[in-house]
Amino acid sequence: MKKFFLLTLIFLAALSISARGLYDNDVVVTGKTIYYCTKVTFSMMHARCILHDGSVVKLNMHDINAFQKNSCTYEKVPIYRNNKPTSQVYFMQLISTRDDMKLYRYDRSDLYFEHPSKEKPSVCSGNVYYVFKNGKYVMELCENNFITVMNFFGINI
């Protein structure tokens, strides 16, 4: 009986370790392929993915559509200013989804190409939140709608 209990305990421990390894991966999505990486690093122009077999894949940042790193998902989304699209796209963190809508966080302080402006600071202190529905821009969160939209997405403030 003790041996059975010990073997069961060892089996469950091994199972939890192997299952945990499945979720510790970084993921990079291009238009054609999904790469499951043990590690991914980013530079200005490229991403370097180390695959499970030890091989290294170097990807152009323009080819990447989305990635997951440290359990956070980022998708390439167009940037809007004053409800108008700009020519820029940026990897924004996907915060939540509901129905066909997605809530993204965009960290302005993280942008190397961002120019200082006289815009009113966001309610989110450097972060700007956007809502998209089926890939189309819906709104930017502001002081008037911030709490309502966050509650809609199930985020309690």
C-alpha positions as CSV (number, residue, x, y, z in Angstrom):
1,M,0.0,0.0,0.0
2,K,2.8,2.4,0.8
3,K,4.5,1.6,-2.5
4,F,1.3,2.3,-4.4
5,F,0.9,5.6,-2.6
6,L,4.5,6.6,-3.2
7,L,4.3,5.6,-6.9
8,T,1.1,7.5,-7.3
9,L,2.6,10.6,-5.7
10,I,5.7,10.4,-8.0
11,F,3.4,10.0,-11.0
12,L,1.3,13.0,-10.1
13,A,4.5,15.1,-9.4
14,A,5.9,14.1,-12.8
15,L,2.6,14.9,-14.5
16,S,2.4,18.3,-13.0
17,I,6.0,19.1,-14.0
18,S,5.4,18.1,-17.6
19,A,2.1,20.0,-17.8
20,R,3.7,23.1,-16.4
21,G,6.3,22.9,-19.1
22,L,3.6,23.2,-21.8
23,Y,2.5,26.6,-20.5
24,D,5.9,28.1,-19.9
25,N,6.5,28.4,-23.6
26,D,6.7,31.7,-25.5
27,V,4.7,31.7,-28.7
28,V,5.3,33.7,-31.9
29,V,2.7,33.9,-34.7
30,T,3.5,34.9,-38.2
31,G,1.2,34.9,-41.2
32,K,2.1,31.3,-42.0
33,T,3.5,29.6,-38.9
34,I,3.1,29.4,-35.1
35,Y,6.5,29.0,-33.3
36,Y,6.5,27.5,-29.8
37,C,9.8,28.7,-28.3
38,T,11.6,27.9,-25.1
39,K,12.8,31.4,-25.2
40,V,12.2,34.4,-27.5
41,T,14.1,37.7,-27.5
42,F,13.3,40.9,-29.4
43,S,15.4,43.6,-31.0
44,M,14.3,46.5,-33.0
45,M,14.2,44.6,-36.3
46,H,14.1,40.9,-35.4
47,A,12.9,38.3,-33.0
48,R,15.1,35.4,-32.1
49,C,13.2,32.2,-31.2
50,I,14.9,29.2,-29.6
51,L,12.8,26.1,-30.4
52,H,12.5,23.0,-28.3
53,D,15.0,21.0,-30.4
54,G,17.6,23.8,-29.8
55,S,17.4,25.3,-33.3
56,V,17.2,29.1,-33.6
57,V,14.8,30.9,-35.9
58,K,15.3,34.6,-36.7
59,L,12.1,36.4,-37.7
60,N,11.6,39.9,-39.1
61,M,9.4,42.0,-36.8
62,H,7.3,43.0,-39.8
63,D,6.3,39.4,-40.3
64,I,5.1,38.8,-36.7
65,N,1.4,39.3,-36.1
66,A,1.2,38.3,-32.4
67,F,3.3,36.8,-29.7
68,Q,2.9,35.5,-26.1
69,K,5.7,36.1,-23.6
70,N,5.5,35.6,-19.8
71,S,1.8,34.6,-20.1
72,C,0.9,37.9,-21.7
73,T,-0.5,38.1,-25.3
74,Y,0.4,40.9,-27.6
75,E,-1.2,41.5,-31.0
76,K,-0.2,43.9,-33.8
77,V,-2.9,46.7,-33.7
78,P,-3.1,50.1,-35.5
79,I,-2.6,53.2,-33.4
80,Y,-5.3,55.8,-33.3
81,R,-5.1,59.5,-32.3
82,N,-8.3,61.5,-31.7
83,N,-10.3,58.6,-33.2
84,K,-8.4,58.7,-36.4
85,P,-6.0,56.0,-37.6
86,T,-2.3,56.8,-37.9
87,S,0.1,55.0,-40.2
88,Q,1.7,53.2,-37.2
89,V,1.0,49.7,-35.8
90,Y,2.2,48.5,-32.5
91,F,2.2,45.3,-30.4
92,M,-0.5,46.0,-27.8
93,Q,-1.2,43.8,-24.8
94,L,-4.5,42.0,-25.0
95,I,-6.1,42.6,-21.7
96,S,-9.5,40.9,-22.1
97,T,-12.1,39.7,-24.7
98,R,-15.8,39.7,-24.6
99,D,-18.1,38.6,-27.4
100,D,-16.3,39.9,-30.6
101,M,-14.6,42.7,-28.7
102,K,-11.0,43.0,-27.5
103,L,-9.5,45.4,-24.9
104,Y,-5.9,46.3,-25.6
105,R,-3.4,48.2,-23.5
106,Y,-0.8,50.3,-25.3
107,D,2.1,51.7,-23.3
108,R,3.1,55.1,-24.8
109,S,6.2,55.3,-22.7
110,D,7.5,52.1,-24.3
111,L,7.6,53.6,-27.8
112,Y,11.0,54.7,-29.1
113,F,9.4,56.6,-32.0
114,E,6.9,58.5,-29.9
115,H,7.2,62.3,-30.1
116,P,6.4,64.5,-27.1
117,S,3.1,66.2,-27.6
118,K,0.9,68.5,-25.7
119,E,-1.9,65.9,-25.4
120,K,-3.7,65.7,-22.1
121,P,-2.3,62.9,-20.0
122,S,-4.4,59.7,-20.1
123,V,-6.4,58.6,-17.1
124,C,-4.2,55.5,-17.2
125,S,-0.8,57.3,-16.6
126,G,1.1,56.4,-19.8
127,N,-1.2,53.6,-20.8
128,V,-3.9,54.0,-23.4
129,Y,-6.7,51.5,-23.7
130,Y,-8.4,50.7,-27.0
131,V,-11.4,48.6,-27.8
132,F,-11.7,46.8,-31.1
133,K,-14.6,44.7,-32.5
134,N,-13.8,42.2,-35.2
135,G,-10.5,43.9,-35.9
136,K,-12.1,47.4,-36.3
137,Y,-11.6,50.3,-34.0
138,V,-14.4,51.1,-31.6
139,M,-13.1,53.5,-29.0
140,E,-10.3,54.8,-26.8
141,L,-10.9,54.7,-23.1
142,C,-11.0,58.1,-21.4
143,E,-12.0,59.4,-18.0
144,N,-15.7,59.3,-18.9
145,N,-15.9,55.7,-20.0
146,F,-12.9,54.0,-18.3
147,I,-14.7,52.3,-15.3
148,T,-17.8,51.4,-17.4
149,V,-15.8,49.7,-20.1
150,M,-13.5,47.9,-17.6
151,N,-16.5,46.6,-15.8
152,F,-18.0,45.5,-19.2
153,F,-14.8,43.4,-19.8
154,G,-15.0,42.0,-16.2
155,I,-12.2,44.0,-14.8
156,N,-12.9,45.4,-11.4
157,I,-11.3,48.7,-10.6
